[in-house]
């Protein structure tokens, strides 16, 4: 037990030392300043189907200020689900692309990466921006082709999972890296990314910042923008912690299905998912029920 503790303490000290060294190296010049916002940026703003909230406006001003400085950006945008963090990332990305730079968008899961790929593609592709996806949803052949296109300067925005980090040649092309759901990536993953290119700009999106990141913001190592303003007509999220009760679960599900919504029933063991599907089928015989989990084939 003592040997194990000593080993972990040594490992923690090593990571902390690396963190400080990485942040110290990032205090140098980025080597360029992004261009002023142009026609592409305005086109992306015009294609936003909603009104920007006060919180979004403040976060956008913070990022504009960061991108106009000579130092690399390291900013975290913190806001609840549905508060418009992706829109912030989209606008930072188009500004980088307009300056002739490459943007990487990193997500912790293939499903979330795919979602970002669709969102970025839908908004940026009409402007001629080339958006690609690098994850296990792509075959090895497709992945090789995408990396080749990136090396040849034919990709503007690359969306992917941590597989992006594993390609050093890939990472060296990045100028702005957007990291979504930062607490799902390990410290070593994030540091590996920063080490590969010390002058890379990092924009982190999160609804739940981890203690290490909060500590960094208090120490002034990382800048933070908070989006506290809900979108217009946004109903606040209600969270209830209750003992498992099938009558209660049935009531909550019927309420949601009755208003034309969908229910996500999350369970942490793949082996017992079939039991829960059977149980839900029994209490809601008219509902359409499907299951999905990380152990399934990609397709």
C-alpha positions as CSV (number, residue, x, y, z in Angstrom):
1,X,0.0,0.0,0.0
2,X,2.8,2.4,0.9
3,X,4.7,1.5,-2.4
4,X,1.5,2.2,-4.3
5,X,0.9,5.5,-2.6
6,X,4.5,6.6,-3.2
7,X,4.2,5.7,-6.8
8,X,1.0,7.7,-7.3
9,X,2.4,10.7,-5.4
10,X,5.5,10.6,-7.6
11,X,3.3,10.4,-10.7
12,X,1.1,13.3,-9.5
13,X,4.2,15.5,-8.9
14,X,5.5,14.7,-12.4
15,X,2.2,15.7,-14.0
16,X,2.1,19.0,-11.9
17,X,5.6,19.8,-12.9
18,X,4.7,19.2,-16.6
19,X,1.7,21.4,-16.2
20,X,3.7,24.3,-14.8
21,X,6.4,23.9,-17.4
22,X,3.8,23.8,-20.3
23,X,2.1,27.0,-19.0
24,X,5.4,28.8,-18.6
25,X,6.3,28.0,-22.2
26,X,3.0,29.3,-23.3
27,X,3.8,32.8,-22.1
28,X,5.8,33.5,-25.2
29,X,4.5,35.1,-28.4
30,X,2.0,33.2,-30.6
31,X,3.9,34.5,-33.6
32,X,0.9,36.1,-35.4
33,X,-2.4,38.0,-34.6
34,X,-5.7,37.0,-36.1
35,X,-7.2,39.3,-38.8
36,X,-10.1,41.5,-38.0
37,X,-13.6,40.0,-38.4
38,X,-14.6,39.9,-42.1
39,X,-17.4,38.8,-44.4
40,X,-17.2,35.1,-43.4
41,X,-17.6,36.0,-39.7
42,X,-20.5,38.2,-40.4
43,X,-22.2,35.5,-42.6
44,X,-21.9,33.0,-39.7
45,X,-23.4,35.5,-37.3
46,X,-26.3,36.2,-39.8
47,X,-26.9,32.4,-40.1
48,X,-27.5,32.1,-36.3
49,X,-31.3,31.4,-36.0
50,X,-31.5,32.8,-32.5
51,X,-30.8,36.1,-30.6
52,X,-27.5,36.1,-28.8
53,X,-27.8,36.2,-25.0
54,X,-26.0,38.7,-22.8
55,X,-23.7,35.8,-21.6
56,X,-22.8,34.8,-25.1
57,X,-22.1,38.4,-26.1
58,X,-19.7,38.8,-23.1
59,X,-17.9,35.5,-23.9
60,X,-17.5,36.5,-27.6
61,X,-16.0,39.8,-26.5
62,X,-13.5,37.9,-24.2
63,X,-12.5,35.6,-27.1
64,X,-12.1,38.6,-29.6
65,X,-9.8,40.2,-27.0
66,X,-7.8,37.0,-26.7
67,X,-7.4,36.6,-30.4
68,X,-6.2,40.1,-30.9
69,X,-3.4,39.7,-28.4
70,X,0.1,38.3,-29.2
71,X,-0.1,35.6,-26.4
72,X,-1.7,32.2,-27.1
73,X,-5.3,32.0,-25.8
74,X,-6.2,29.5,-23.0
75,X,-9.9,30.2,-22.2
76,X,-12.7,28.1,-20.8
77,X,-16.3,28.9,-21.6
78,X,-18.5,27.6,-18.9
79,X,-22.3,27.4,-19.3
80,X,-25.2,25.1,-18.8
81,X,-26.4,22.6,-21.5
82,X,-28.2,24.6,-24.3
83,X,-26.8,28.0,-23.3
84,X,-25.0,28.4,-26.6
85,X,-21.3,27.3,-26.1
86,X,-21.1,25.7,-29.5
87,X,-22.1,29.0,-31.2
88,X,-19.1,30.6,-29.4
89,X,-16.8,27.9,-30.7
90,X,-18.2,28.3,-34.3
91,X,-17.5,32.0,-34.3
92,X,-13.9,31.6,-33.0
93,X,-13.4,28.9,-35.6
94,X,-14.5,31.0,-38.6
95,X,-12.3,33.9,-37.4
96,X,-9.3,31.5,-37.4
97,X,-10.2,30.1,-40.8
98,X,-10.7,33.6,-42.2
99,X,-7.1,34.3,-41.1
100,X,-5.9,31.2,-43.0
101,X,-5.5,29.0,-39.9
102,X,-6.6,25.4,-39.2
103,X,-9.1,24.6,-36.4
104,X,-9.4,21.3,-34.5
105,X,-12.5,20.5,-32.5
106,X,-12.1,17.7,-30.0
107,X,-14.9,15.8,-28.3
108,X,-14.6,12.9,-25.8
109,X,-16.9,10.5,-27.7
110,X,-17.6,9.5,-31.3
111,X,-21.3,10.5,-31.0
112,X,-20.5,14.0,-29.7
113,X,-17.7,14.4,-32.4
114,X,-20.3,13.4,-35.0
115,X,-22.7,15.9,-33.6
116,X,-20.1,18.7,-33.9
117,X,-19.2,17.6,-37.4
118,X,-22.8,18.0,-38.5
119,X,-23.2,21.4,-36.7
120,X,-20.0,22.9,-38.0
121,X,-20.6,21.5,-41.5
122,X,-24.1,22.8,-41.7
123,X,-23.0,26.4,-40.8
124,X,-19.6,26.6,-42.4
125,X,-19.7,24.4,-45.5
126,X,-22.0,26.9,-47.4
127,X,-19.1,29.4,-47.1
128,X,-16.7,27.0,-48.8
129,X,-15.0,26.0,-45.5
130,X,-13.9,22.3,-45.6
131,X,-14.9,20.4,-42.5
132,X,-13.8,16.8,-41.9
133,X,-14.3,14.2,-39.2
134,X,-11.6,11.9,-37.7
135,X,-13.0,9.2,-35.5
136,X,-13.8,5.5,-35.5
137,X,-16.8,6.3,-37.6
138,X,-14.3,6.7,-40.4
139,X,-12.5,3.7,-42.0
140,X,-8.7,3.5,-41.8
141,X,-8.6,4.3,-45.5
142,X,-10.8,7.4,-45.0
143,X,-8.7,8.5,-42.0
144,X,-5.5,8.3,-44.0
145,X,-7.1,10.3,-46.8
146,X,-8.2,13.0,-44.4
147,X,-4.8,13.3,-42.7
148,X,-3.3,13.5,-46.2
149,X,-5.7,16.3,-47.2
150,X,-4.9,18.1,-43.9
151,X,-1.2,17.9,-44.6
152,X,-1.9,19.3,-48.1
153,X,-3.7,22.3,-46.6
154,X,-7.1,21.1,-47.9
155,X,-8.9,20.9,-44.6
156,X,-10.0,24.0,-42.6
157,X,-11.8,22.5,-39.6
158,X,-11.0,19.0,-38.3
159,X,-13.5,17.5,-35.8
160,X,-12.6,14.3,-33.9
161,X,-12.0,12.4,-30.7
162,X,-8.7,11.9,-28.9
163,X,-7.5,10.1,-32.0
164,X,-6.5,13.6,-33.2
165,X,-3.9,13.7,-30.3
166,X,-2.4,10.5,-31.5
167,X,-1.4,12.0,-34.8
168,X,1.5,14.3,-34.1
169,X,1.8,15.3,-37.8
170,X,-1.9,16.1,-37.6
171,X,-1.6,18.3,-34.5
172,X,1.2,20.4,-35.9
173,X,-1.2,21.9,-38.4
174,X,-3.5,23.3,-35.7
175,X,-3.7,26.9,-34.7
176,X,-6.9,26.9,-32.7
177,X,-8.0,23.8,-30.7
178,X,-11.6,23.7,-29.3
179,X,-12.0,21.0,-26.5
180,X,-15.5,20.1,-25.6
181,X,-16.4,18.5,-22.3
182,X,-12.9,18.9,-20.9
183,X,-13.4,16.7,-17.8
184,X,-13.8,13.6,-20.0
185,X,-10.2,14.0,-21.3
186,X,-7.3,13.0,-19.1
187,X,-4.6,15.4,-17.9
188,X,-2.0,13.6,-19.9
189,X,-4.1,13.9,-23.1
190,X,-4.5,17.6,-22.7
191,X,-0.9,18.2,-21.8
192,X,0.3,16.1,-24.7
193,X,-1.8,18.4,-27.0
194,X,-0.3,21.6,-25.5
195,X,3.3,20.2,-25.6
196,X,3.1,19.4,-29.3
197,X,2.5,23.0,-30.2
198,X,3.2,25.6,-27.5
199,X,1.7,28.4,-29.4
200,X,-1.7,26.8,-30.1
201,X,-4.8,28.6,-29.0
202,X,-7.1,26.6,-26.7
203,X,-10.8,27.2,-26.2
204,X,-12.4,24.8,-23.7
205,X,-16.2,24.3,-23.5
206,X,-17.7,22.8,-20.3
207,X,-20.9,22.7,-18.3
208,X,-19.1,21.1,-15.4
209,X,-15.5,22.4,-14.8
210,X,-13.2,20.1,-12.9
211,X,-11.5,21.3,-9.7
212,X,-8.1,21.5,-11.3
213,X,-9.4,23.9,-14.0
214,X,-11.2,26.0,-11.4
215,X,-7.9,26.2,-9.4
216,X,-6.0,27.2,-12.6
217,X,-8.6,30.0,-13.2
218,X,-8.2,31.3,-9.6
219,X,-4.4,31.3,-10.0
220,X,-4.7,33.2,-13.3
221,X,-3.3,30.4,-15.4
222,X,-6.5,30.0,-17.3
223,X,-9.1,32.6,-18.3
224,X,-12.8,31.9,-17.8
225,X,-16.0,33.2,-19.4
226,X,-19.3,32.3,-17.7
227,X,-22.5,32.1,-19.7
228,X,-25.2,32.6,-17.0
229,X,-27.9,33.9,-19.3
230,X,-30.4,31.3,-20.5
231,X,-31.8,31.6,-24.0
232,X,-35.2,33.3,-24.5
233,X,-38.1,31.0,-23.3
234,X,-35.5,28.5,-22.0
235,X,-37.1,26.5,-19.1
236,X,-34.6,25.9,-16.3
237,X,-33.4,22.3,-15.8
238,X,-35.0,20.5,-12.8
239,X,-33.0,17.8,-11.1
240,X,-34.5,15.5,-8.5
241,X,-32.6,12.8,-6.6
242,X,-35.0,10.0,-5.6
243,X,-34.9,6.3,-4.6
244,X,-35.5,4.1,-7.6
245,X,-39.3,3.7,-7.9
246,X,-40.9,2.3,-11.0
247,X,-44.3,4.1,-10.4
248,X,-42.3,7.4,-10.2
249,X,-40.2,6.5,-13.3
250,X,-43.4,5.6,-15.2
251,X,-45.1,8.9,-14.2
252,X,-42.1,10.9,-15.3
253,X,-41.8,9.1,-18.7
254,X,-45.5,9.4,-19.4
255,X,-45.4,13.1,-18.7
256,X,-42.5,13.6,-21.2
257,X,-43.9,11.3,-23.9
258,X,-47.3,12.9,-23.5
259,X,-45.9,16.3,-24.4
260,X,-44.3,14.9,-27.5
261,X,-40.8,14.7,-26.0
262,X,-38.2,11.9,-25.7
263,X,-36.8,10.1,-22.7
264,X,-33.2,9.0,-22.2
265,X,-32.8,6.3,-19.6
266,X,-29.1,6.1,-18.6
267,X,-27.7,3.0,-17.0
268,X,-24.1,2.2,-16.2
269,X,-23.9,-1.5,-16.9
270,X,-24.1,-2.9,-20.4
271,X,-24.9,-6.4,-19.1
272,X,-28.2,-5.4,-17.4
273,X,-29.5,-3.0,-20.1
274,X,-31.7,-5.8,-21.5
275,X,-33.4,-6.1,-18.1
276,X,-34.2,-2.4,-18.1
277,X,-35.5,-2.4,-21.6
278,X,-37.8,-5.3,-20.8
279,X,-39.1,-3.6,-17.6
280,X,-39.7,-0.3,-19.4
281,X,-41.6,-2.2,-22.2
282,X,-43.8,-3.7,-19.6
283,X,-44.7,-0.3,-17.9
284,X,-44.9,1.6,-21.2
285,X,-46.3,-0.9,-23.7
286,X,-47.1,1.7,-26.4
287,X,-43.7,3.5,-26.3
288,X,-41.0,2.9,-29.0
289,X,-37.9,1.8,-27.2
290,X,-34.3,1.3,-28.5
291,X,-31.0,0.6,-26.7
292,X,-27.5,1.8,-27.5
293,X,-24.2,1.5,-25.7
294,X,-20.4,1.8,-26.2
295,X,-19.9,-1.9,-26.8
296,X,-21.9,-1.9,-30.0
297,X,-20.5,-2.0,-33.5
298,X,-19.8,1.5,-34.8
299,X,-22.4,1.2,-37.6
